[in-house]
Amino acid sequence: ELAREGYVTVIPQVCYVSPDGANKFPYESWENAANNLPDAVAVGSARVVVTNGTYSFDAVNLSRPVTVVSLEGPEKTILKSSARGYNLMTVNDSGAWLEGFTLRDANIADWLETTGGSGLRILAGTVTNCIVRNCSKYSYASTYVGGSGRLYDSRIINNSSGAVSALGAGLYVAGGGFVSGCVVSNNTMVLNSADDINGGAGLSMSGGTVTGCLFADNRFS
């Protein structure tokens, strides 16, 4: 990368993400939009707007105050894991906001709470109107809400967990985590034997608050 003396890079207030953008830094317009979310988040803008499409990457960590939103909601804006062993989306700042995405196909094959939430891990900040689906984690679920994290009006569906003494397939809540208005359904905990049962297929908790949620058709198999 070349540096020019006397020049500075101005960070735009808004960055854009589109599969049809020119992928031209700093992604300050739809014409020059980034082709993937991690590049746009790394710029440092206060807001990132993502248009319809499927975007594949390893992981994104919203560890600063930033608002990341889709144009037309989770059915049309899909974030897909491209590698095993990563939390696809981590939200870890009180000023971070994520809205309107499907998070899918993340897989972590370990029992660690520190990697809980293969699809979505919230330790601070707010997530709303998202879908977490088709993710797997040996233990501590596809969606983990802890610390001061907040999850609202989202769906956690068709995820799986399976290992000895597993804790949760769909949702795990800890610390001061808060979950409201969510649907948690059709999540499966795969067991080697009846002795493996150590947490709920839909929900496991060691703290936090869950209110106004629907749990349906979660199962052991």
N, C-alpha and C positions, 0 to 999 in steps of 0.2 A: 504494500500500500504506500503511495507517495504522499508526502506532506508538502504543502506550499507555504512558505513563510509569508506572514501577513494575512492569511486567510483563516476563517473559522467556519465550522460546520454549524448551521442553525438547525436546531431540533424542532420539527414542526409540532404543533399542538395535537394534530391528528395524523396517524398513519393508516394506510389502507392495505387490505389484502384481497387479492383476486387471482384466480387461476389464469386470467387473461391479461394481467398487468405486465408491464415491461420489466419488472423486478429491478427498478432503478432507485438506488439509495438517494434520499431518505424516505422514499415511498409516500410522498406528501400529497398524491392525487391518485384517482382511479387509473389514470393513464400509466403512471409510474409505479403502480401498486406492487408490493411484495407478492411473490407466488406462494409463500408459506408463512404461518403465524410466528414461528420463533424469530425470524429475521425482523419482522415488524416490531415485536415486543422489545427486542434488543436495542432499538433506536433510542428509547427513553421518552417517547411521547406520552402525554397524559391520557390519550384515548387511541384505541385501535379498533377500526371498523372492518368487518370481514363479510364479504359477499358470498353468495351461494357457491357450494362446491364441496369436494372431499379433499382434505389436506392431510397428508401422511408425514409424520415426524416422530422422533424418539420421545421428546419431553419438552414441556414448557414450565417454567417456574415464575409465577407472578409474585415477585418478592419486593415490590415497590408499589407506591400508589399509582394505579393504572386501571382504566376502565376498558374492558375488551368485550365488544358486543357484535352480534351478527345482525345482518340486515333483515332477514326473514325467518329467523327462528331455527330451532334444532332439527327439524325435519329436513331442512334444506342446507344446513351448514354443519358438516361432519368433520370431526377431528379424529384421525385414525392412527393407532400405534403402528410404527414401522419396525419396532425392535422389541424383543423380550427383555424383561428385567428393569423397566423404567416406570415410574409414575407418569402417566401420560400428561396429566395436568395437576400442578401443585399451586395452591393459592395460599400465600404466606405473608401477607401484609394487611394491616387493618384498613388501609385505603385501597385495596385491590377489589375489583368488581368484575365478575364474569357472568355473561348473560346470553342465552340463546344458542347453545351448541349441543350436538350429540358427541359424546366421548365414547370410543369403542375399541375393542380388540386389544386391550392392554393385558399383558400377562406377566406376573411376577411369581416365581416358584421359590418362595421362602416363607418362613413363619414369623418374620420380624414385624413388630409394631411400627418401627421406624420407616418401613416401606409400605405401611397399610394404605389402602386405597389405590389399587393399581390403575384404575381409570381416573379417579378424582380424589385428591388429598387436600383437605382444607384445614389449615392451622390458624389462620386469621383471614379477615376479609369476608366477602359475600359472594355466593353463587346463587343464581336464580334462573328458572326456566331452562334447565338443561336436562339431557337424557344421558344416563350412563348405562351402557349395554354391552353384552358379549365380552365382558372382561373376566379375568380369573386371577385369584390370589390364594395361595395355600391357606393363609389365615389373615385376619383383619380386613377382609372384605374388598370389594371393588371400589367402594366409596367410604372414605374415612373422614369424619368431622371431629376435630379436637381443638384444643387451645381455646381461642375466642372465635373460631370459625362459625359461619352461618350458611345454612342451605335452605332455600325456599322454593316451593312450587316446581319441583323437579321429579323426574321419573328414574327409578333404578330397576332395570328389568333384564332378565335373561343372563344374569351373571352366575359365576360358579366359584366354589371353594371346595377343596378336598385334600385333607391330610390328617394325620393323627392329632387330636386335640385342637382342631381348627376352631377359630372364633369368627363366625359370620361369613356369609357369602355376599349378601347385598350391601348392608350398611353397618358400619361400626361407629359408635359415638363415644367420645371420651372427654375428660377434662371439662371445659366449659362450652363444648360444642352445642349448637342449637340447630334443630331441624324442624321445619314446619311446612305443612301443606304438600307433602310429597307422597308419591305412589311408589311402593316397593313391592314388586310382583315377579313371579316366575323365576326366582333365583333358586339355585340348587347347591346343596352341600353334599358332596360325594363322600361316602363313608366306607372304610374298610370293614368296620364291624360296629355293632351297637355301642360299644365302649368308646368309640371315637367322638360321640356327641359331647361338645363342650361349649356350644353357642348356637344362636339361632340362625337358620338359613336366611331369613329376611333381615333380622336385626340382632345385634349384640351390643351391649353397653357396659362401660365401666364408669361412666359419668355423663354429664351433660343432660340435655332436655330434648325430648321428641314429642311434638304436639300436632294434632290435627292431620295425621298421616293415615294412609290406607295401606295395609299389609294384606296381600292376597296371593294364594297359590304358590307360596314359597315351600320348598320341600327338601327332605333328606332322601338320598337314593343310594 
